[in-house]
Amino acid sequence: MRTPKPTKTQRNALVLLADGTAYRSTRAFADTNVYAPGGRITAATSTVLVRNGWATWGPEVGLRKPFLLTDAGRAHLPATEK
């Protein structure tokens, strides 16, 4: 089985995760999007990133659940983002 490669949208999401500040709000009325200083990652994209092992959910801190880049995800970053 071939290792999947990220689409352009998924690669852009990985770039947003590179600095480690992306999170999802854990408040009951919040949506399931992931927020980062440079933009937003939809729930569908974050699901694919987790399924492919490129990102993982961190432990909840306050009302935020961090979304973290894994080493497998870091391998798909452009050379300037590593």
Disulfide bonds with the S-S distance in Angstrom:
none
